[in-house]
Amino acid sequence: MHEFLIAARLRDGAPVYVTPGACSRCGADRGIDGARAACCAPGESTRGHNRVRDELLALASLSDGAARSEAPGLIEAAPLLRPADVLTTAAFGRLTALDVGIVAPHAAGAGEDAAAAYVVSKVGKYAPHLPALAADGIAYRPLVWTTWGRPREDASAAVASMAAAAGRRLGAPSHALAARARTAIGAAIWRRAARMVGACGPRLARGDVGALLPGAGAAGAGGKALAGALAGVAGEADAVAGPVGTGGPAGPAGQVGAAFLGVGAAAGVAELAAAFESIAGAVGPGGAGAPGPGDAGGAAAEAAGAAGCSAAAGAAGEPAGGGARGPAWFAGLRLARGRGPPA
């Protein structure tokens, strides 16, 4: 299902699944409204979080060329911890570790305000290390949005602060930069939600897909047979046109002419006429089309056609090469040029 359609259904509270069933990721009952998926699909959850982080980094970089993401080693006692999704001086006028969070309002322990509860949780996680960060001149600020795109006050203030700094440096209206950033972040959050719902949806096995469209099997077999036949014809045309290729890539007319020449060299004029009638009936009145850019190669194919028809004429008893050119030779040349058999 398209991401926009899923996001619209989530926003309106409409069902996103046709029937209830087990989540394809964790096996729990996923319901039909997609709410359960907002607390699952860790892969899409992390990728969505990173997209929001990247939008904040892009905004910060407009005024702080040293802004960076996932800065390592900020806490000497715990070097593996990374409290800064974005480390920048663009927000609040000082070096700040911005920690991005996205939380589902219906998650366990969310309380009445899921964003506020998540801020408390993040601050509690890093509380033992905040004095060390402060000693290094780094302020820690969690920026939290809900799964449905509502920012907490700190997140809105950080976006506005970075937009103002960018506006001062670039001479651009800060409100326009802030609006652009809010739109990009909101789109990333809703895309995250839609992809999480899709990741938790039902999965069809390869055998089940065939049962959905049983008629497609026969059609597919016929299509493969037709494709094989066309590939064979193309191979024969290439074999004939290969020696003629000195004139450059043959266009549509040159390729058809090359196919005719192959038939003319192997069969007589009557067989060549029959092949022409068959192909002309399949192509229809407009089949020839306008000359392609490579039809210069078609002229070379016609020149070789003369030689092929000469060989056919020789087999019919007329002299080939430098001898006299009889009716069979000219009939073959007319067919090679697409003019049809003589009346």
C-alpha positions in Angstrom: 0.0 0.0 0.0 1.3 3.5 -0.8 2.9 5.3 2.1 0.6 8.4 1.7 -2.5 6.3 1.8 -1.4 4.5 4.9 -0.5 7.8 6.6 -3.9 9.3 5.6 -5.7 6.3 7.1 -3.6 6.5 10.3 -4.4 10.2 10.6 -8.1 9.7 10.1 -8.3 6.6 12.3 -9.4 4.4 9.5 -8.4 0.7 9.3 -5.1 0.1 7.5 -5.4 -3.7 7.4 -8.3 -5.6 5.8 -8.5 -8.2 8.6 -6.8 -8.6 12.0 -4.0 -11.1 12.3 -0.6 -11.7 13.8 2.2 -9.1 13.3 4.7 -10.4 10.7 7.6 -9.1 12.9 6.7 -10.1 16.5 3.7 -12.4 16.1 1.5 -10.3 18.4 -2.1 -9.4 17.4 -1.7 -6.3 15.2 -5.4 -5.4 14.9 -6.6 -3.4 11.9 -5.9 0.2 12.8 -2.1 0.1 12.7 -1.6 1.4 16.3 0.2 -1.7 17.4 2.7 -1.3 14.5 3.7 2.1 16.0 5.3 0.2 18.9 7.0 -2.4 16.7 9.1 -2.7 13.5 12.4 -1.6 15.1 14.2 -1.4 11.7 11.8 1.1 10.2 11.6 2.9 13.5 15.3 3.5 13.6 15.5 4.5 9.9 12.7 7.0 10.5 14.4 8.4 13.6 17.6 8.9 11.5 15.7 10.8 8.8 14.5 13.2 11.4 18.0 13.5 12.7 19.3 14.3 9.2 16.7 17.1 8.8 17.8 18.7 12.0 21.5 18.4 11.0 20.7 20.0 7.6 19.1 22.9 9.4 21.9 23.3 11.9 24.6 23.2 9.2 23.1 26.3 7.6 24.7 28.4 10.4 27.2 25.9 12.0 29.6 24.4 9.6 31.0 22.2 12.5 27.6 20.6 13.3 27.9 16.8 13.3 25.7 13.8 14.0 26.2 10.9 16.4 29.4 12.4 17.9 31.3 9.6 19.7 33.3 9.9 22.9 31.4 12.8 24.5 31.2 11.0 27.8 34.7 9.8 28.9 33.3 7.4 31.5 31.0 5.8 29.0 32.5 6.3 25.5 29.9 4.0 23.8 27.1 6.3 24.8 26.1 8.9 22.2 23.8 11.5 23.7 24.0 13.8 20.7 22.1 12.8 17.6 23.2 16.3 16.5 26.0 18.3 18.2 25.8 21.9 17.3 26.1 25.5 18.4 23.2 26.6 16.1 20.5 25.9 18.8 20.1 28.1 21.9 23.4 29.9 21.3 25.7 27.3 22.9 27.2 23.9 22.2 24.2 21.5 22.6 23.7 17.8 22.3 20.3 17.4 20.7 18.9 13.9 21.4 16.0 13.0 19.0 13.1 10.9 20.2 9.9 9.7 18.7 7.3 8.1 20.9 3.9 6.5 20.4 1.1 8.2 22.6 -0.3 4.7 23.4 3.0 3.1 24.3 3.3 1.5 27.7 4.1 4.1 30.4 3.4 7.1 28.0 0.9 8.6 30.5 -1.2 11.6 29.5 1.6 13.3 27.6 3.8 10.8 25.9 6.3 13.4 24.7 6.9 14.8 28.2 7.2 11.3 29.7 9.8 10.4 27.1 11.8 13.5 27.9 11.9 12.5 31.5 13.0 9.0 30.5 15.9 10.3 28.4 17.1 12.8 31.0 17.0 10.0 33.6 19.1 7.8 31.3 21.9 10.4 31.0 21.5 12.0 34.5 24.7 10.4 35.9 26.7 11.9 33.0 25.2 15.3 32.7 27.8 16.9 35.1 30.6 15.6 32.9 28.9 17.0 29.8 28.4 20.4 31.5 32.1 20.5 32.5 33.0 20.2 28.8 30.6 23.0 28.0 27.9 20.8 26.4 24.2 21.2 27.2 22.0 18.1 26.8 18.5 18.7 25.3 16.1 15.9 24.3 13.9 16.8 21.3 10.8 14.7 21.2 7.9 14.2 18.7 5.0 11.8 19.0 4.5 9.2 16.3 1.7 11.4 14.9 4.1 14.4 14.5 3.3 16.5 17.5 6.5 18.2 18.8 7.1 19.0 22.5 8.0 22.6 23.3 11.7 21.9 23.5 11.7 20.5 19.9 9.7 23.4 18.5 12.1 25.9 20.3 15.2 24.2 18.9 13.9 24.3 15.4 13.0 28.0 15.7 16.4 28.8 17.3 18.3 27.0 14.5 16.2 28.7 11.8 16.8 32.1 13.4 20.6 31.5 13.4 20.5 30.4 9.8 18.4 33.4 8.8 20.9 35.8 10.4 23.8 34.1 8.6 22.1 33.8 5.2 20.0 36.9 5.2 16.9 34.7 4.7 13.5 34.9 6.6 13.8 32.7 9.6 10.1 31.9 9.7 10.3 30.5 6.2 13.3 28.3 7.1 11.5 27.1 10.3 8.3 26.3 8.3 10.4 24.4 5.8 12.2 22.4 8.5 8.9 21.6 10.3 7.4 20.3 7.1 10.4 18.1 6.3 10.5 16.7 9.9 6.7 16.1 9.8 7.0 14.2 6.5 9.8 12.1 7.8 7.8 11.2 11.0 4.7 10.2 9.0 6.7 8.2 6.5 8.2 6.4 9.5 4.8 5.5 10.8 3.6 4.3 7.4 6.6 2.1 6.8 6.3 0.6 10.3 2.6 -0.3 9.5 3.7 -1.8 6.2 6.5 -3.8 7.9 4.1 -5.3 10.3 1.5 -6.2 7.7 0.7 -9.6 6.3 3.3 -11.3 4.0 2.2 -13.6 1.2 4.3 -16.7 0.3 5.3 -17.1 -3.3 2.9 -19.9 -3.8 0.0 -17.8 -2.4 0.6 -15.1 -4.9 -0.2 -17.4 -7.8 -3.5 -18.3 -6.2 -4.6 -14.7 -6.3 -4.5 -14.4 -10.1 -4.8 -18.0 -11.4 -5.2 -16.8 -15.0 -1.9 -15.1 -15.0 0.0 -18.5 -15.1 -1.3 -19.3 -18.6 -0.8 -15.8 -19.8 2.7 -15.7 -18.4 3.6 -19.0 -20.2 2.3 -17.6 -23.4 4.2 -14.4 -22.9 7.4 -16.3 -22.3 6.9 -18.4 -25.4 6.3 -15.2 -27.5 9.3 -13.6 -26.0 11.4 -16.7 -26.8 10.2 -16.6 -30.4 10.9 -12.9 -30.8 14.4 -13.5 -29.3 15.0 -16.2 -31.9 14.0 -13.9 -34.7 16.1 -11.1 -33.3 19.1 -13.5 -33.1 18.7 -14.4 -36.8 18.4 -10.8 -37.8 21.5 -10.0 -35.8 23.4 -12.9 -37.5 22.5 -11.4 -40.9 23.0 -7.8 -39.9 26.3 -8.5 -38.2 28.4 -8.6 -41.4 26.5 -5.5 -42.6 27.3 -3.5 -39.5 29.9 -1.3 -41.0 27.2 1.3 -41.8 26.5 1.9 -38.1 23.5 0.7 -35.9 20.6 -0.2 -38.1 17.3 1.6 -37.4 13.9 -0.2 -37.5 13.7 -0.3 -41.3 17.3 -1.6 -41.6 16.6 -4.3 -39.0 13.5 -5.5 -40.8 15.4 -5.4 -44.1 18.2 -7.5 -42.7 15.6 -10.1 -41.6 14.2 -10.2 -45.1 17.7 -10.6 -46.6 18.3 -13.6 -44.4 15.1 -15.2 -45.7 15.8 -14.2 -49.3 19.3 -15.8 -49.3 18.0 -19.1 -47.9 14.8 -19.2 -50.0 13.5 -18.1 -53.3 11.6 -15.0 -54.3 8.3 -16.7 -53.7 9.2 -17.6 -50.1 10.5 -14.1 -49.5 7.2 -12.6 -50.7 5.2 -14.9 -48.4 7.4 -13.8 -45.5 6.9 -10.2 -46.3 3.1 -10.6 -46.5 3.1 -12.4 -43.1 5.1 -9.7 -41.4 3.2 -6.9 -43.0 -0.1 -8.4 -41.8 1.3 -8.6 -38.2 2.7 -5.1 -38.2 -0.3 -3.4 -39.8 -0.6 -0.2 -41.9 1.6 1.9 -39.6 4.1 -0.8 -38.9 6.9 0.6 -40.9 7.0 3.9 -39.0 9.3 6.8 -39.6 13.0 6.0 -40.4 15.1 5.6 -37.2 18.3 7.4 -36.5 20.2 4.3 -37.4 18.6 3.7 -40.8 21.9 4.6 -42.4 22.7 1.0 -41.5 19.5 0.0 -43.5 21.1 1.3 -46.7 24.1 -0.9 -46.0 21.6 -3.8 -45.4 20.1 -3.1 -48.8 23.5 -3.1 -50.5 24.1 -6.5 -48.9 20.6 -7.5 -50.0 21.6 -7.1 -53.6 24.4 -9.5 -53.0 22.0 -11.9 -51.2 19.5 -11.7 -54.0 22.2 -12.2 -56.5 23.0 -15.5 -54.7 19.3 -16.5 -54.9 19.2 -15.6 -58.5 22.3 -17.6 -59.2 20.6 -20.6 -57.6 17.6 -20.0 -59.9 19.9 -20.2 -63.0 20.8 -16.6 -63.5 24.4 -15.4 -63.4 25.5 -13.8 -60.1 28.3 -11.3 -59.5 29.2 -9.5 -62.6 26.6 -11.3 -64.9 23.4 -10.0 -66.2 20.7 -9.2 -63.6 17.4 -10.9 -64.3 13.8 -10.4 -63.0 14.5 -12.5 -59.9 17.3 -10.2 -58.8 15.2 -7.0 -59.2 12.3 -8.6 -57.4 14.5 -9.5 -54.4 15.8 -5.9 -54.3 12.3 -4.5 -54.3 11.4 -6.7 -51.3 14.6 -5.7 -49.5 13.6 -2.1 -49.9 10.1 -2.8 -48.5 8.3 -2.0 -51.8 6.6 -5.4 -52.0 6.7 -7.9 -54.9 6.3 -6.6 -58.4 2.8 -6.6 -59.8 
